[in-house]
């Protein structure tokens, strides 16, 4: 099978490495056994690829490895605004986890801008992206980063656990947990010991 082919036979595992990113994926599709083994065959006039059959429910394993830089920043500490925001969202408003609705083991997640990125943000661009934020009272990065506007209430599972947490999955994959059918199992049940 050609390594660049994007469709996989059930007996094969495909691995790709590029610019520090590696992916290991189990088959997404079953391809009929009678497909041409010779890649040149697909260039012949009149050749038609056999119809593909979507596989049944299946597991996809993917490992993302990336490199990025963070801007200079002081040691992490909870600002007064962060403490007020945490208290407001969890104690006063008693907001549930945005994904599963639980009110157990809740945390707040910096959603639009992470704390560690604050000193690398172009705040003129941020104003364009977030016109609904109260920019009239903005005087420092913390005013946005630690605000209720930038925070999302999540349980520890959907915040930091492997296979479930927003820090562990690409957002388009992670958000499926909030919109899936209640009967559909998104990933194996998390183990608290695997918090990273």
C-alpha positions as CSV (number, residue, x, y, z in Angstrom):
1,X,0.0,0.0,0.0
2,X,1.3,3.4,-0.9
3,X,2.3,5.3,2.3
4,X,0.6,8.5,1.1
5,X,-2.7,6.7,0.6
6,X,-5.3,8.1,3.0
7,X,-7.5,5.0,3.1
8,X,-6.5,2.0,5.1
9,X,-7.1,-1.7,5.0
10,X,-8.2,-3.1,8.4
11,X,-5.0,-5.1,8.8
12,X,-2.8,-2.0,8.5
13,X,-1.9,0.7,11.0
14,X,-0.8,4.0,9.5
15,X,1.9,6.1,11.0
16,X,2.9,9.6,9.8
17,X,5.7,11.8,11.0
18,X,6.1,15.4,9.9
19,X,7.6,18.5,11.5
20,X,7.5,17.0,15.0
21,X,3.9,15.8,14.6
22,X,3.2,12.1,14.7
23,X,-0.1,10.4,14.3
24,X,-1.0,6.7,14.8
25,X,-4.4,5.9,13.5
26,X,-6.5,2.7,13.3
27,X,-8.5,2.2,10.1
28,X,-11.2,4.7,9.3
29,X,-12.5,2.9,6.2
30,X,-12.7,-0.7,4.9
31,X,-11.6,-0.9,1.3
32,X,-12.8,-3.7,-0.9
33,X,-10.2,-6.5,-1.4
34,X,-10.4,-6.2,-5.2
35,X,-8.7,-2.8,-5.4
36,X,-5.9,-2.6,-7.8
37,X,-2.6,-3.5,-6.1
38,X,-0.6,-1.7,-8.8
39,X,-0.8,2.1,-8.2
40,X,-0.3,2.6,-12.0
41,X,-3.6,0.9,-12.6
42,X,-5.5,3.9,-11.3
43,X,-4.0,5.9,-14.2
44,X,-5.4,3.7,-16.9
45,X,-8.3,5.1,-19.0
46,X,-11.6,3.9,-17.7
47,X,-10.3,2.8,-14.3
48,X,-12.9,3.4,-11.5
49,X,-12.1,3.0,-7.9
50,X,-14.4,0.5,-6.1
51,X,-17.0,2.1,-3.8
52,X,-15.8,2.5,-0.2
53,X,-17.7,1.1,2.7
54,X,-17.8,3.2,5.9
55,X,-16.5,1.1,8.9
56,X,-18.6,0.3,11.9
57,X,-17.9,2.1,15.2
58,X,-14.2,2.0,15.7
59,X,-11.3,3.3,17.8
60,X,-8.9,6.0,16.6
61,X,-5.6,6.4,18.3
62,X,-3.7,9.6,17.7
63,X,-0.6,11.0,19.3
64,X,0.1,14.7,18.8
65,X,3.6,16.0,19.5
66,X,4.3,19.7,18.9
67,X,6.8,22.4,19.8
68,X,5.9,25.9,20.6
69,X,7.3,28.8,22.6
70,X,5.7,30.7,25.4
71,X,6.5,34.4,26.0
72,X,8.4,35.4,29.1
73,X,6.2,35.5,32.2
74,X,6.6,35.6,35.9
75,X,5.9,32.5,38.1
76,X,2.3,31.5,38.1
77,X,0.2,33.0,40.9
78,X,-3.5,33.6,41.4
79,X,-4.4,37.2,40.9
80,X,-7.1,38.9,43.0
81,X,-9.3,39.0,39.9
82,X,-8.8,35.3,39.3
83,X,-9.8,34.5,42.8
84,X,-12.9,36.7,42.5
85,X,-13.8,35.1,39.1
86,X,-13.4,31.6,40.5
87,X,-15.6,32.4,43.4
88,X,-18.2,34.1,41.2
89,X,-18.5,31.3,38.7
90,X,-18.3,28.3,41.0
91,X,-19.6,29.6,44.4
92,X,-22.0,32.4,43.6
93,X,-23.4,31.3,40.2
94,X,-22.8,27.6,40.9
95,X,-22.1,27.0,37.2
96,X,-21.9,23.3,36.2
97,X,-19.2,21.8,33.9
98,X,-19.9,23.1,30.4
99,X,-19.4,19.6,29.0
100,X,-21.2,17.1,31.3
101,X,-23.1,19.3,33.7
102,X,-21.7,18.0,36.9
103,X,-21.0,20.2,39.9
104,X,-18.3,18.0,41.4
105,X,-14.6,18.7,41.2
106,X,-15.0,21.9,39.2
107,X,-12.2,24.2,37.9
108,X,-12.1,27.3,35.7
109,X,-10.3,27.1,32.4
110,X,-8.8,30.1,30.6
111,X,-10.6,29.7,27.3
112,X,-9.8,32.5,24.9
113,X,-6.3,33.2,26.2
114,X,-4.1,31.1,28.4
115,X,-2.4,32.8,31.4
116,X,1.1,31.9,30.1
117,X,0.4,33.6,26.7
118,X,-0.8,36.9,28.2
119,X,2.4,38.8,27.6
120,X,2.6,37.6,24.0
121,X,-0.8,38.8,22.9
122,X,-1.5,41.6,20.5
123,X,-4.4,43.2,22.4
124,X,-5.4,45.3,19.3
125,X,-6.1,42.0,17.6
126,X,-7.9,40.6,20.7
127,X,-10.2,43.7,20.7
128,X,-11.3,42.8,17.1
129,X,-11.9,39.1,18.0
130,X,-13.8,39.9,21.2
131,X,-15.8,43.1,20.7
132,X,-18.3,42.0,23.5
133,X,-15.6,42.2,26.2
134,X,-15.7,45.3,28.5
135,X,-12.7,47.0,27.0
136,X,-13.6,50.3,28.7
137,X,-12.1,48.9,31.9
138,X,-9.1,47.1,30.4
139,X,-5.7,48.3,31.7
140,X,-3.6,45.1,31.9
141,X,-3.5,41.6,30.4
142,X,-4.9,40.2,33.6
143,X,-8.1,42.2,33.2
144,X,-9.0,40.0,30.2
145,X,-7.2,36.8,31.1
146,X,-8.7,36.4,34.6
147,X,-12.1,37.8,33.8
148,X,-15.3,35.8,33.8
149,X,-15.5,36.5,30.0
150,X,-12.3,34.4,29.5
151,X,-13.2,31.6,31.9
152,X,-15.0,28.3,31.3
153,X,-16.2,26.1,34.2
154,X,-15.1,22.5,33.7
155,X,-14.9,19.5,35.9
156,X,-11.4,18.0,36.4
157,X,-12.2,15.3,33.9
158,X,-13.0,17.6,31.0
159,X,-10.3,20.1,32.0
160,X,-7.2,18.0,32.5
161,X,-7.7,14.2,32.2
162,X,-6.2,12.2,29.4
163,X,-8.6,11.4,26.5
164,X,-11.2,13.9,27.9
165,X,-9.6,17.2,29.0
166,X,-9.4,20.3,26.9
167,X,-5.7,20.5,27.6
168,X,-5.3,17.0,26.2
169,X,-7.3,17.1,23.0
170,X,-7.6,19.3,19.9
171,X,-10.7,21.5,20.4
172,X,-12.8,20.0,17.5
173,X,-12.3,16.6,19.0
174,X,-12.8,17.7,22.6
175,X,-16.1,19.6,22.0
176,X,-17.8,16.4,20.7
177,X,-18.2,15.4,24.4
178,X,-20.6,18.3,24.9
179,X,-22.8,17.4,21.9
180,X,-22.7,13.6,21.7
181,X,-25.7,11.4,22.2
182,X,-25.9,10.3,25.8
183,X,-25.8,6.7,24.7
184,X,-22.5,7.1,22.8
185,X,-19.2,6.4,24.5
186,X,-16.7,9.0,23.5
187,X,-13.6,7.5,25.1
188,X,-12.7,4.9,27.8
189,X,-13.7,5.9,31.3
190,X,-10.9,8.2,32.7
191,X,-8.7,7.2,35.7
192,X,-8.0,10.0,38.1
193,X,-4.4,8.8,38.5
194,X,-3.8,9.9,34.9
195,X,-4.2,13.6,35.5
196,X,-1.2,15.3,33.9
